[in-house]
């Protein structure tokens, strides 16, 4: 019997216990041994729940128990999760987590400790919820030079943008709806400003490149500037707007960013709706592959956590090689990357736009008093320079 402890008995933690209990016999068969939840750390008590007999409020009860081999961290946030996880690893206990904030901020250090101790620190559920993406990047795609990662990495914003596109609803309306349904927090900043997606693309890029990517270096723009009018233009152009976390390799330069992107409806990511996530990966030999599924939710995320528990249970005496260099990767300035853009400016200034932008495509305005157009390939720096003399309403990257 392999004993484990779960840190946090919230949505994901209770889901992990549920998956382990529901699929107990299947998991034991695949591991070659049974797995037992020995302790659960939480500040609360759960009277009436069978888990109460395993609840502890003292982390030392887990840390000092040599029979506990695997610690599952599903508390969220950097502290006290970081302190608890580091202590567990230093004690020689395997750790798996769903905590993207922890992995993005402290992953390099924790992976090194795990390697030095010949144990594992795994984090499949930290990106994409139940979508398998961390393991494929580490195993199935190791023969590839990954040239592009592009993903819908946040279910809340994808739900909101889907509602805006399908129902013609305003941003404020869909935000309140997402909060009412429990998709968005009372303070939705992490989702709508792109910070959640930023940490996730940092993790994927670190794994794909083998070097630490600091999420603080990633140019990040959320969806707060996207309006119903932008959605109307997108529909008129045969497109849809999605919030994307992306990494693009061009020669020896690596560009990483989070921003809204207007896709042609034929693009694989364009059809990803509601709270679903999808991650598009391009390898220099493989070409294109896409991973799609539930990006959040109790059972989906818990399933990904349990997959890590199983991997660690099968490899109690070996390190699986998940790592990236602690030296920070220097990301290229996204303003030097060429992209196409959808631009809206105030006033009927078509002649001035044609004069400023070579190869510009003017668009019939869906509202009075503005000019809308599509640029050709242009760097961010050039775009800023050329739009400086206009009264800009909004700018969105395009892949139409």
Buried (B, 14 or more C-beta within 10 A) or exposed (E): EBBBBBBBBEBBBBBBBBBBEEBEEEBBEEBEBBBBBBBBBBEEEBEEBEBEEBBBEEBEBBBEBEEBBBBBBBBBEEEBBBEBBBBBBEBEBBBBBBBBBBBBBBBBBBBBBBBEBEBBBBBBBBBBBBBBBBBBBBEEBEEBEBBBBBBBBBBBBBBBBBBBBEEEBBBEBBBEBBBEEEBBEEEBEBBBBBBBBBBBBBBBBBBBBEBBBBBEBBBBBBBBEBBBBBBBBBBEBEBBBBBBBBBBBEEEEBBBBBBBBBBBEEBBBBEBBEBBBBBBBBBEEBEEBBBBBBBBBBBBBBBBBBBBBBBBBBBBEEBBEBBBBEEBBEBBEBEEBEBBBBBBBEEEBBEBBEEBBEEBBEBEBBEEEBBBBBBEEBBBEBBEEBBEEBEEBBBBBBBB
